[in-house]
Amino acid sequence: MTFSGSFGVIPSSFQRLSALAFGLALLLTSQTALAHPGALWGIDLSSVVALRDQARVAAYKSADVPGERLSRVRTIVLDPGHGGDNNGAIGVAGIREKHLTLELAYHLREAIQERYPDVRVVMTRYWDTSLSLPERVHLANLAEADVFLSLHYNAAVHNRAVGYETFYLRPQDVTPEPAPAVELPHDDASPIEGARLVGQHGDDLVFIQRDLIRAHQHELSARLAHSVQDGFRGHLDSMDRGVKQANFGVLRGAHMPAVVVEAGFLTHPDEGSELIERDHRQRVVNALLDAIVTFDAELERVLDAN
């Protein structure tokens, strides 16, 4: 069974929520509930979904169910771009980017969990709600993510622009402005060890450590961006616009490898129509799955070499 909400068809994994969470989710698809989509009757629905994911991971580990596993990537944060009163790009058919990114995130989340049941997948938003850029990064840091994918579709003033591209942050823009970085507990499994030092003040040793962390994070973000672009190249027929660096607010302050994904141009008359088709969405999902696998192997090699 599937149902359609304000942002499209919800995949089967979402339907397998507990009866309470599923009922609340149904209510949240109504126009009245969407006035504050993140919570209802004082209940944080994101927390409900997160608790369900934790229980699923624990059950998988205790049962030792056969399945594929990633070596280093344990937590993935998916950030569906825009949301709420921020529509993002408006496509040729009037489709809003915020709806496409949320639908893509749900389907990618389901695909990751089906293939790698012991990997935790967190979304920055589960509903059509507004989130600031620092809030999205803050959520990823709190989740102690190993990978942060901010999902977007592109737009251009002229309608001839086509293709896919991936961005990562310039090294000088790693620290958020003006918000301080969040202090995180030490985690040996994290690819960015000591990330809690970012934004702190201290002696020269602290600043040297901070610069080393930034350089390491920048290197891993570059590897993640190239993995995503390689995945797109293997699954999409559109133009490869390459990997680029930019000062995107949604990447500043992230304590993990982080990229902005632009899966195509909604404003192109042909590509914009393709982007709303299920087949294209599935190819994007497959491309990002391949990217995660490739990056996990890259991360394993980098950390083993250190």
N, C-alpha and C positions, 0 to 999 in steps of 0.2 A: 504494500500500500504506500502511496505517496500522496502528498498534499501540496498545494501551491499557496505560498504566503505572498507578502508584498514584494518579495525579492526572488520569486521563482520556485522551482521544484526543490524540495528538501530531500537529500539522499537518505538511504535506508538506515545508515548508522544513527542518524539523528532520531529516527522513529523508534529506536530501541532504548530510548531513555526510560527511566522509571515512570510509572503511571502519573505520579505527581508532577514531575518535571515536564512530561509530554503534554499534560493538560495545561500547565502554565504556559508552555511554549505556544500552544494553539491560541490561547488568549492573547499572547503578545503579538500575534499577527493581525489582530484587529486594529483599526485606526485609532480607537481610544487608548488601547494599551500602548501603542507605539509612541504615545506622548512621552513615556519614560521607559524605553524598551529594555533597559538593563535590569530592572527590578520590578517586582509585583508583590503587593502586600508585605513589603519589607524583606522579601526574599531576593537575593542576588542570583539571577539565573545563570550567570557566568560561573559562579561558585558551584552551582548544582552540576553543571556540565563538567567542571574541573574535577569535582569529587567523583563523578561517574568514571572519568578517565583514569583517575588514580586507582579506583577499585578494579577496573578492567586490567590495568597493568599488573596490579598485585595478583589478580587471579591467574593471569597468563604465566607469571613467574612461578607461582606456587604449583601450578599444574604442569609446568614444563612442557607446554604444548609445542609440537614441532612447528617451525616457521623460520622465515628469513630474519636475520638480525643485522643491525648496523653495528660497527665496531666502536665508533666514537660519538656519533650523534644520538643523544638520548632524549632531548627536548627540542621541539621545533615550534616556533611561534609564527603563525600566519597572520598577517595584517591586511584585512580587506580595506583597500583605500577608500577614503571619503566616508560618507554616511550621514544620516540625519538631514540637516538643512544644507549640507555640502554634497551636491549631486556629482561633482567631478565633471568629466567630459560628457557631453550630450551627443549621442550617435546619430547616424543618418536616419534611423527609424524612430528617433526620439527616445531610444534606450538610454538610461542613466548609468554612468560608470559605477556608481555606488552599488547598484543592484547586481551588476555582472561580477564585480570583485567579491561580493559576499557569496554569491552562488559558486564561484570558482573556489573560494576558500573552503566551503563546505564539502565540495566534491574532492578537492585535494586532500582534505583532512580524512575523509572516508577512505580514500585510496591508500594513504600512508598507513592508517591503522589496520586495514585489511592485510597489507603486505608485511608490515612490521608491528605486530600487536603489542610489543613491549616498549614502543616509542611513544612518548607523551606528546600530543599535539594540542597547542593552546592557540586560541584565536583572540585577537585584541577586541573584536566585537562580534557578537553572535546575532545581533539584530540591526535594524536600520536606525542606528543611533550615532550621535556626534561624539567624536573623540578628538582632542587636540593632538598635535604631533608629539609634544613631550609626554603626554599620557600614554601614547602607544609605545614609546621607547621605555617608559617607566614600567609598563606591564611586562614587556619582554625581559627587562632586567630582573624584576621580581620573580619571574618564572625561571630564572637562571638558564635561559635558552642557550643552546649550542648553535642554533641557526635562526636567523630572523629574515623572513621573506615578506616584503611589503608589496602587495599585489595591485597592479594598476593596468589600465588601458590608456592609450595615448590619444592625443588630439592635436590638430594643427589648424592654423588660420586658413590655409589653402587645403583643398581636399585631395591633393595628389600624394601627400606623404603616406608611406606604407612601411610595414616592417616591425620587427621586434628588437628590443634593446634592453640592456641591463646596466644599472648604475651602482657604483659603490662610492663611499665618501672619500673626498680628498683628505690626505693625512693631516693637514693643518686644521681640519674642521671636525675632528673626532670629539672634542669636548663640547657639550651643549652650551648654548648661550641663552639666558644668563643662569639657568637652573643648574645647581650642583649635581654631580653624579650621585647615584644611589649607592650606599655602602652595602656590599654583598658579602655573605659568609664565604669563607674559603671552601672550595670544592675541587678536589683533586681530579674529578672527571671533567671539569670545565676546560675547554680549549684555551681560554684566556685566563690563566692563573694569575691571581693577584689583581684582578680587575677592580677590586674595591679601592685601590690606591688612586684611581683616576679622580681628579678634582680635589684631592686633599693637598694640604700645604705641609711642608716639612723641610728637612735638610736636603742637601744635594743628592743624597742617595735615593730619597723618595722620588725626586724629579727624574733622576736617571732611570729608575725602575718604571716610572710612568711613561717616559718616552719609549722605553723598550716594549712595554705593553702595547702602546699605540702602534708602534711599528709592526709588531706581531699581529695585532688585530687587523691592521691595514692589509698586510700580506694575505691573511686568511680571507678577508672580505673580497680581495681581488680574485683569489682562487675560487671562491663561491660564485662570484659574478661570471667568471669564465665557464664554470660548470653549468650554470643556468643557460648561458648563451649557446654552449655546445648542445645542451638538451633541446633547445628550441631549433637549432640547426638540423637536428636529427628527426624532428617531427613536424615542423611547419614549412610550408612552401613559400612563405613571404620573404621579403628582403631582410637580410642580416645587417642590422645597423650598428652592430658591434657593442663592445663593452666600453663604458665611459665613466668618468669621475665627475661628481657634482656635489654641491653643498646643499643636500636635501635635509630639511629639518627632521624628517622622520628617521634619519639615520644617525643624527648627532647624539652623542651620549650613549649609544648602544655599547654594551659590554661584551658583545659576541660578534662573529662574522655576520654582516647585515648588508642586504642589497634591496634596491627597488627594481621590480620587474615590470616592464612595459610590454604586454603581450600582443599589441597590435593597435592600429589606428581606427578608432570608432568613427572618425570623420571622413574616412575614405569610402566612396560609394560602394565599392565591391568588398573590400576587406571589412568595412563596418558591418555589412550584412552577414558576412561569414562568422564574425566574432560572437554573434548571438546564437549560433547553431550548436547543438549538442556535440556534433562530431568535432568541431573546432575546440570546444571546451575540453573534450576528452584528450585531444592531442596536446593541449597545453598542460593538462594534468600529467600525462605520460612524460612530457618533456621535463617537468619539474621533479617528478619522481626520479627520473634518470639523473637529474642534476644533484639531487640529495645523495644518491648512491655514489656518484662520482666524487662529490665533495667529501663524503665520509671516508672514502679510500685515500683521498688527498690528505685529509686530516690525520689519518692513521700514519701515513708516511712522514708527515712533518713532525708529529709528536714522537714517533719512534726515533727519528734522527736527532732529536734534542736530548 
